[in-house]
Amino acid sequence: MTYTLITANRNYSSWSLRPWVLMKALGIPFEDRLEPFTKPDNYEDFRKFSPTGQVPVLIDGARVIADSLGIALYLAERHPGVWPADKEARVFAQGAVAEMHGGFGHLRNDCTMNVGVRVQPKPMSEGLRRNVARVREIFEQGLAQFGGPWLAGAEFSAADAFFAPVAFRIRTYGLDVGKGQAWVDHVLAHPAMLDWEAQALAETWREESHEEELAAAGVITADYRKA
């Protein structure tokens, strides 16, 4: 039976991107179902298909797996490549994924994901500065320790999928991640990321609360989204 992956708007939904790009990169087939954000609070609408009232959601027969990390763990038991084969690389990747899933609140809040724009950000808060510095450490450590081009070595893994939305944020806001920019450029050039970006640019709908978050983040210098 083919999986169904339920995700939201390509421009906005960083959590949706993580399992989507993971499955695309690893060649795991799935039915792609889009349930867009249409208002500030989509909980009741999303509760029709998601126990958490949020996306992403993976459907596998009678099983409904919510949350990007839950989906990654579920897939890891059924498909090779979610985690690196090398033990040390696997330890690094799992730690990076857990840290991304549970942390970086300032990066999420101050640099809201919007794939189709470029922004001159407002001055960094101390919390955001620390988040960006930590992202840089993770990228540089992974590339130096495991040789790249991916964060945990020669093959794409969940570590790359979980930081993929950060790559879009880095480009949108012009964030400095030092030598980690090599990974940013590499992941943005991945065919699955180019596919996601093309879909994001083609979206014509706008959701008010997400656009307000974008306006609060800084000054939009370019908008490549379809009008």
C-alpha positions in Angstrom: 0.0 0.0 0.0 1.3 3.4 -0.9 1.8 6.0 1.8 -0.2 9.3 1.8 1.7 12.3 3.1 -0.4 15.3 4.1 1.3 18.6 4.0 0.5 22.3 3.8 1.5 25.4 1.9 5.0 25.2 0.2 5.8 28.8 1.0 5.1 28.5 4.7 5.1 25.0 6.1 8.6 24.1 7.3 7.4 21.1 9.2 5.7 19.7 6.1 9.0 20.0 4.1 10.9 17.7 6.4 9.3 14.4 5.7 8.4 15.4 2.1 12.0 16.0 1.1 13.2 13.0 3.1 10.8 10.7 1.2 11.6 12.3 -2.1 15.3 12.1 -1.7 15.2 8.5 -0.6 12.9 7.5 -3.3 10.1 6.4 -1.0 6.9 6.6 -3.0 3.8 8.4 -1.6 0.6 10.1 -2.6 1.1 13.9 -2.1 -1.9 15.5 -0.5 -1.9 19.2 0.1 -4.1 20.8 2.8 -3.3 24.5 2.8 -3.3 27.0 5.7 -6.4 29.1 5.0 -6.7 31.1 8.2 -4.7 31.8 11.4 -6.1 28.8 13.2 -6.6 25.7 11.1 -6.9 23.3 14.1 -10.5 22.2 13.7 -10.2 21.7 9.9 -7.0 19.7 10.3 -8.4 17.6 13.1 -10.5 15.9 10.4 -7.4 14.1 9.3 -4.8 14.8 11.9 -4.9 13.7 15.6 -2.8 16.7 16.5 -4.7 19.2 14.4 -1.4 19.9 12.6 0.6 18.8 9.6 2.5 16.8 8.4 0.7 13.5 8.7 1.7 10.2 7.2 -1.1 7.7 6.5 -0.1 4.0 6.1 -3.2 1.9 5.8 -5.0 2.2 9.1 -2.1 3.9 10.7 -2.0 7.7 11.1 1.5 9.0 12.1 1.6 12.6 13.1 4.6 14.9 13.6 7.7 15.2 11.4 9.9 13.3 13.8 7.4 10.6 14.4 7.2 10.1 10.6 11.0 10.0 10.3 11.2 7.4 13.0 8.4 5.3 11.5 10.1 5.4 8.1 13.5 4.5 9.5 12.1 1.1 10.7 10.9 0.4 7.2 13.4 2.0 4.7 17.2 2.2 4.6 18.9 5.6 4.4 16.9 7.6 6.9 19.9 7.4 9.2 23.5 7.0 8.1 25.0 3.5 8.1 28.2 4.7 9.8 27.8 4.6 13.6 29.4 8.0 14.4 27.5 9.7 11.6 24.3 8.2 12.8 24.9 9.4 16.3 25.6 12.9 14.9 22.5 12.9 12.6 20.1 11.7 15.3 21.4 14.3 17.8 21.1 17.1 15.1 17.5 16.0 14.2 16.5 15.9 17.9 18.0 19.4 18.5 16.3 20.8 15.4 13.0 19.3 16.3 13.0 20.5 19.9 14.9 23.8 19.7 15.8 26.9 17.7 12.7 28.8 18.8 14.2 32.2 18.0 15.1 31.2 14.5 11.6 29.9 13.9 9.9 32.9 15.4 12.1 35.7 14.1 12.8 34.2 10.7 9.5 32.8 9.6 9.8 30.5 6.6 8.7 32.0 3.3 10.4 30.4 0.3 9.5 32.9 -2.3 10.9 36.2 -0.8 14.1 37.8 0.2 14.2 40.0 3.3 16.5 42.5 4.9 16.0 41.3 8.5 15.6 43.5 11.5 18.5 43.6 14.0 19.1 40.2 15.5 17.9 39.4 19.0 20.5 37.7 21.3 18.4 34.5 21.1 18.4 34.6 17.3 22.2 35.3 17.2 22.8 32.2 19.4 20.5 30.1 17.3 22.3 31.0 14.1 25.7 30.5 15.7 24.6 27.0 16.7 23.3 26.2 13.3 26.7 27.2 11.9 28.5 24.9 14.4 26.3 21.9 13.4 26.9 22.5 9.7 30.6 23.0 10.0 31.0 20.1 12.4 29.1 17.7 10.1 30.9 18.7 7.0 34.4 18.6 8.6 33.8 15.3 10.5 32.1 13.3 7.8 33.4 14.8 4.6 30.2 16.1 3.1 28.6 17.0 0.9 25.7 16.2 3.2 25.6 16.9 6.9 26.4 13.3 7.9 28.5 12.2 5.0 28.1 11.2 1.4 24.4 10.3 1.5 21.3 12.4 2.2 19.8 11.5 5.6 17.2 12.8 8.0 19.7 15.4 9.3 19.6 17.1 5.9 15.8 16.8 5.7 15.3 18.4 9.1 17.6 21.3 8.4 16.2 21.8 4.8 13.7 24.5 5.9 16.7 26.3 7.6 18.4 26.4 4.2 15.5 28.3 2.8 15.5 30.6 5.9 19.2 31.3 5.5 18.7 32.3 1.9 15.6 34.4 2.6 17.2 36.4 5.4 20.8 36.3 4.3 22.0 34.6 7.5 25.8 33.9 7.9 26.6 30.2 8.5 30.3 30.4 7.6 31.6 27.3 5.9 28.2 25.7 6.4 27.0 27.7 3.3 28.5 24.9 1.2 25.8 22.6 2.5 23.1 25.2 2.1 24.0 25.6 -1.6 24.1 21.9 -2.1 20.7 21.1 -0.5 19.0 24.0 -2.3 20.2 22.5 -5.6 18.7 19.1 -4.8 15.9 18.2 -7.3 13.4 17.7 -4.5 14.1 21.1 -3.1 13.9 22.7 -6.5 10.5 21.0 -7.0 9.3 22.3 -3.6 10.5 25.8 -4.4 8.8 25.7 -7.8 5.5 24.8 -6.2 6.0 27.5 -3.6 6.6 30.2 -6.2 3.5 29.0 -8.1 1.2 29.4 -5.1 -1.2 32.4 -5.4 -2.9 32.2 -2.0 -1.7 34.2 1.0 -2.5 33.5 4.6 -2.8 36.6 6.7 -1.0 35.5 9.9 2.0 34.1 8.0 2.2 37.3 6.0 2.1 39.4 9.2 5.0 37.3 10.6 6.9 38.0 7.5 6.3 41.7 7.7 7.5 41.8 11.3 10.7 40.0 10.4 12.1 42.8 8.3 11.8 44.6 4.9 10.9 42.5 1.9 13.5 43.3 -0.8 12.3 40.8 -3.5 9.1 38.7 -3.9 9.3 35.9 -6.5 5.9 34.4 -5.8 3.2 34.4 -8.4 0.8 37.3 -8.0 
